[in-house]
């Protein structure tokens, strides 16, 4: 049976919202008199949804939304807005609130919006439970040697890692940086055969050379191959180009402080720092990045969410 918490310091407005929700026989409704009381009631009752006023003493709606998103990221929040609270309501929506309903329209819209948000929330929770039972997920791309495609797939892989709960969101951002470096290396150094030393000497000349080679044979016809395999314990990202390859051992040590400001080896440093393991093939035109999964990936397991 769905449970809803209504938070409002106005007894009249709170009573109206509670009465409207209780018209649905399937709802259990709890009440709180302000944001601090709301957090206490969330801890006590673990509702499936929160409906909150914006302007309240002790803790307003924006502060309440921030606390909920920090500690209960899967708990949806609906705002009740009134004249004078529009600006704070917009901030609350930006912070993660799911929807809003003007107080003047509560009678006609509150129940419908609550049911709609609850339905969407169940889908999200169900997907999270499904992902937690993922046994293996594999896919592959073959890309033209196009920088726009390289940037697009880097963004896609980062978002997929978050969606599939490969690791915590901050770690997924770092994972995305590492994979992007591997892709850029395949584009510039692998298929276009450009040296980081040129970039170190003349940044503009380096990018001019890249633009020119991207239109010339054989560079323009080369491909980038991307393969992803995700299991319950590990994520693997393999990037291969069609260039001549190189010897990774020939790079200067990127962890040496003397080399930190040099472009040469920067990608290698980020890949090795952000991933658990980095392995090149014998030719040096294929790299596989490994990220171990700790079993508690994501901000919160759906099993522990309210």
C-alpha positions as CSV (number, residue, x, y, z in Angstrom):
1,X,0.0,0.0,0.0
2,X,1.6,3.3,-1.1
3,X,2.5,5.7,1.7
4,X,2.7,9.5,1.3
5,X,4.1,12.1,3.7
6,X,2.6,15.6,3.6
7,X,4.8,18.4,5.0
8,X,3.2,21.8,5.6
9,X,3.3,24.2,8.5
10,X,-0.2,25.5,7.7
11,X,-2.8,23.2,9.5
12,X,-5.5,24.2,7.0
13,X,-3.4,23.5,3.9
14,X,-2.0,20.3,5.4
15,X,-5.5,19.1,6.2
16,X,-6.7,19.8,2.7
17,X,-3.8,17.9,1.1
18,X,-4.2,14.9,3.5
19,X,-7.9,14.8,2.9
20,X,-7.5,14.8,-0.8
21,X,-5.0,12.0,-0.7
22,X,-7.1,9.9,1.7
23,X,-9.9,9.9,-0.9
24,X,-7.8,7.2,-2.6
25,X,-8.4,4.0,-0.5
26,X,-4.9,2.7,-1.5
27,X,-2.9,5.5,0.3
28,X,-1.5,5.6,3.8
29,X,-0.9,9.3,4.6
30,X,1.4,10.7,7.2
31,X,1.8,14.4,8.3
32,X,4.7,16.6,9.3
33,X,4.6,20.3,10.4
34,X,7.8,21.5,8.9
35,X,11.0,20.3,7.1
36,X,12.8,19.0,10.2
37,X,9.7,17.1,11.3
38,X,9.4,15.8,7.8
39,X,12.9,14.3,8.0
40,X,12.0,12.6,11.3
41,X,8.8,11.2,9.8
42,X,10.7,9.9,6.7
43,X,13.1,8.1,9.0
44,X,10.2,6.7,11.0
45,X,7.8,5.7,8.2
46,X,9.9,5.4,5.1
47,X,7.2,6.7,2.7
48,X,7.2,6.2,-1.0
49,X,6.6,9.9,-1.8
50,X,6.8,13.3,-0.1
51,X,4.4,16.2,-0.8
52,X,5.8,19.4,0.7
53,X,5.1,23.1,1.1
54,X,7.9,25.5,0.2
55,X,7.7,28.3,2.7
56,X,8.1,26.8,6.2
57,X,10.0,27.6,9.5
58,X,13.0,25.6,10.7
59,X,13.6,24.0,7.3
60,X,11.9,25.2,4.1
61,X,11.0,23.1,1.1
62,X,14.3,23.7,-0.8
63,X,16.3,22.6,2.2
64,X,14.1,19.5,2.7
65,X,14.5,18.5,-1.0
66,X,18.3,18.8,-0.7
67,X,18.3,16.6,2.4
68,X,16.1,14.0,0.8
69,X,18.2,13.9,-2.4
70,X,21.3,13.5,-0.2
71,X,20.0,10.8,2.0
72,X,17.1,9.2,0.1
73,X,18.0,9.6,-3.6
74,X,15.1,7.4,-4.8
75,X,12.4,9.1,-2.8
76,X,10.4,11.4,-5.1
77,X,9.2,14.8,-3.9
78,X,6.2,16.9,-5.1
79,X,6.2,20.6,-4.3
80,X,3.1,22.5,-3.3
81,X,3.6,26.1,-4.5
82,X,1.9,29.3,-3.6
83,X,2.4,33.0,-4.5
84,X,5.8,34.2,-3.4
85,X,7.4,30.7,-3.5
86,X,8.0,30.5,-7.2
87,X,11.7,31.2,-7.1
88,X,12.5,28.7,-4.3
89,X,10.3,26.1,-6.1
90,X,12.4,26.4,-9.3
91,X,15.5,25.9,-7.2
92,X,13.9,22.9,-5.6
93,X,13.1,21.4,-9.0
94,X,16.7,22.0,-10.1
95,X,17.8,20.2,-6.9
96,X,15.8,17.1,-7.7
97,X,12.1,17.5,-6.9
98,X,9.9,15.4,-9.2
99,X,7.0,17.7,-9.8
100,X,4.9,20.5,-8.4
101,X,1.2,21.5,-8.0
102,X,0.0,25.0,-7.2
103,X,-1.9,25.2,-3.9
104,X,-4.9,26.8,-5.7
105,X,-5.1,23.7,-7.9
106,X,-4.7,21.0,-5.2
107,X,-8.3,19.8,-5.4
108,X,-8.2,19.2,-9.1
109,X,-4.6,18.1,-9.6
110,X,-2.9,16.7,-6.5
111,X,-4.1,13.1,-6.6
112,X,-3.5,12.8,-10.3
113,X,0.1,14.1,-10.0
114,X,0.8,11.9,-7.0
115,X,-0.4,8.8,-8.8
116,X,1.7,9.7,-11.9
117,X,4.9,10.3,-10.0
118,X,4.4,7.2,-7.9
119,X,4.0,5.1,-11.1
120,X,7.2,6.6,-12.6
121,X,9.0,6.0,-9.3
122,X,8.1,2.3,-9.2
123,X,9.5,2.0,-12.7
124,X,12.8,3.5,-11.6
125,X,12.9,1.2,-8.6
126,X,12.1,-1.8,-10.7
127,X,14.8,-1.0,-13.1
128,X,17.3,-0.5,-10.3
129,X,16.4,-4.0,-8.9
130,X,16.7,-5.4,-12.4
131,X,20.1,-3.9,-12.9
132,X,21.3,-5.2,-9.6
133,X,20.6,-8.7,-11.0
134,X,22.6,-8.1,-14.2
135,X,24.7,-11.2,-15.0
136,X,26.4,-9.9,-18.2
137,X,25.9,-7.0,-20.6
138,X,27.9,-6.6,-23.8
139,X,27.8,-4.3,-26.7
140,X,30.2,-3.0,-29.4
141,X,30.6,-0.1,-31.8
142,X,32.5,0.5,-35.0
143,X,33.1,4.2,-35.5
144,X,34.4,6.2,-38.4
145,X,37.5,8.2,-37.5
146,X,35.3,11.3,-36.6
147,X,36.0,13.4,-33.5
148,X,32.3,14.2,-33.1
149,X,31.5,10.5,-32.9
150,X,34.4,10.0,-30.4
151,X,32.9,12.7,-28.1
152,X,29.4,11.3,-28.5
153,X,30.4,7.7,-27.6
154,X,32.5,9.0,-24.6
155,X,29.4,10.7,-23.3
156,X,27.2,7.7,-24.0
157,X,29.5,5.3,-22.2
158,X,29.7,7.6,-19.1
159,X,25.9,7.8,-19.0
160,X,25.6,4.0,-19.4
161,X,28.0,3.4,-16.6
162,X,25.7,5.5,-14.3
163,X,22.5,3.9,-15.6
164,X,23.9,0.4,-15.1
165,X,25.3,1.3,-11.7
166,X,28.9,0.3,-12.6
167,X,30.1,2.4,-9.7
168,X,29.1,5.4,-7.6
169,X,28.2,8.5,-9.7
170,X,31.5,10.3,-8.8
171,X,33.5,7.2,-9.8
172,X,31.5,6.9,-13.0
173,X,32.5,10.4,-13.9
174,X,36.2,9.5,-13.4
175,X,35.6,6.3,-15.4
176,X,34.1,8.4,-18.2
177,X,37.3,10.6,-18.2
178,X,39.5,7.5,-18.5
179,X,37.5,6.0,-21.4
180,X,37.4,9.3,-23.2
181,X,41.2,9.5,-22.9
182,X,41.5,6.1,-24.5
183,X,39.2,7.1,-27.3
184,X,41.0,10.4,-28.0
185,X,44.3,8.5,-28.0
186,X,42.9,6.1,-30.6
187,X,41.7,9.0,-32.7
188,X,44.7,11.4,-32.6
189,X,47.7,9.1,-31.9
190,X,46.4,5.8,-33.3
191,X,44.5,6.5,-36.5
192,X,45.9,10.0,-37.3
193,X,49.4,9.1,-36.1
194,X,50.0,12.4,-34.4
195,X,52.6,12.7,-31.7
196,X,52.0,14.4,-28.3
197,X,55.3,16.0,-28.8
198,X,53.9,18.1,-31.6
199,X,51.1,19.2,-29.3
200,X,53.7,20.1,-26.7
201,X,55.6,22.2,-29.2
202,X,52.7,24.0,-30.9
203,X,49.1,23.4,-29.8
204,X,47.6,25.0,-32.9
205,X,49.8,23.2,-35.3
206,X,48.8,19.9,-33.7
207,X,45.1,20.6,-34.2
208,X,45.6,21.9,-37.7
209,X,47.5,18.7,-38.6
210,X,44.7,16.6,-37.1
211,X,42.0,18.5,-39.2
212,X,44.1,18.0,-42.4
213,X,44.8,14.3,-41.8
214,X,41.2,13.5,-41.0
215,X,40.4,14.3,-44.7
216,X,43.4,12.3,-46.2
217,X,44.0,8.7,-46.9
218,X,44.8,6.4,-45.2
219,X,43.9,8.2,-42.0
220,X,40.3,9.2,-42.9
221,X,39.3,5.6,-43.7
222,X,40.5,4.1,-40.4
223,X,38.0,2.9,-37.8
224,X,37.8,2.9,-34.0
225,X,36.4,-0.2,-32.4
226,X,34.8,-0.1,-29.0
227,X,33.7,-3.1,-27.0
228,X,32.1,-3.1,-23.5
229,X,31.5,-6.0,-21.2
230,X,29.9,-5.5,-17.8
231,X,29.5,-8.3,-15.3
232,X,28.4,-8.3,-11.6
233,X,32.1,-7.9,-10.6
234,X,33.8,-6.0,-13.3
235,X,33.4,-3.5,-16.2
236,X,35.8,-3.8,-19.2
237,X,36.2,-1.2,-21.9
238,X,38.3,-2.1,-25.0
239,X,39.3,0.5,-27.6
240,X,41.2,-0.4,-30.7
241,X,42.3,1.7,-33.6
242,X,43.7,0.8,-37.0
243,X,47.0,2.7,-36.7
244,X,50.5,1.2,-36.6
245,X,50.5,0.9,-32.8
246,X,53.2,1.9,-30.3
247,X,55.2,0.7,-27.3
248,X,53.5,2.0,-24.1
249,X,56.8,1.5,-22.3
250,X,58.3,4.2,-24.5
251,X,56.2,6.9,-22.9
252,X,57.8,9.1,-20.2
253,X,56.6,8.1,-16.7
254,X,53.4,10.3,-16.3
255,X,53.6,9.9,-12.5
256,X,56.9,11.7,-12.4
257,X,56.2,15.2,-11.2
258,X,58.5,16.6,-13.8
259,X,56.2,15.2,-16.5
260,X,52.8,16.1,-15.1
261,X,52.6,19.3,-17.2
262,X,53.5,17.5,-20.4
263,X,50.8,16.4,-22.8
264,X,52.7,13.2,-23.5
265,X,51.4,10.5,-21.3
266,X,48.6,12.5,-19.7
267,X,46.0,10.1,-21.0
268,X,47.9,7.2,-19.6
269,X,48.1,8.8,-16.2
270,X,44.4,9.4,-16.1
271,X,43.5,5.9,-17.3
272,X,45.8,4.3,-14.8
273,X,44.6,6.6,-11.9
274,X,40.9,6.3,-12.5
275,X,40.7,2.6,-13.6
276,X,41.8,-0.5,-11.7
277,X,43.9,-1.9,-14.5
278,X,45.0,-0.9,-18.0
279,X,46.3,-3.5,-20.5
280,X,47.6,-2.9,-24.0
281,X,47.9,-5.6,-26.7
282,X,51.3,-6.5,-28.1
283,X,50.9,-4.2,-31.1
284,X,49.9,-1.3,-28.9
285,X,46.8,-0.3,-30.9
286,X,44.3,-1.8,-28.4
287,X,43.8,-0.9,-24.8
288,X,41.4,-2.5,-22.3
289,X,40.4,-0.6,-19.2
290,X,39.1,-2.5,-16.1
291,X,36.9,-1.2,-13.3
292,X,36.1,-3.5,-10.4
293,X,32.6,-3.4,-9.0
294,X,32.3,-3.5,-5.2
295,X,28.7,-4.7,-5.0
296,X,27.5,-1.4,-3.5
297,X,27.6,0.6,-6.7
298,X,25.3,3.6,-7.1
299,X,24.2,6.1,-4.5
300,X,21.8,3.6,-2.9
301,X,20.6,0.1,-3.4
302,X,16.9,0.0,-4.2
303,X,16.6,-2.6,-1.5
304,X,17.6,0.0,1.1
305,X,15.7,2.9,-0.4
306,X,12.6,4.1,1.4
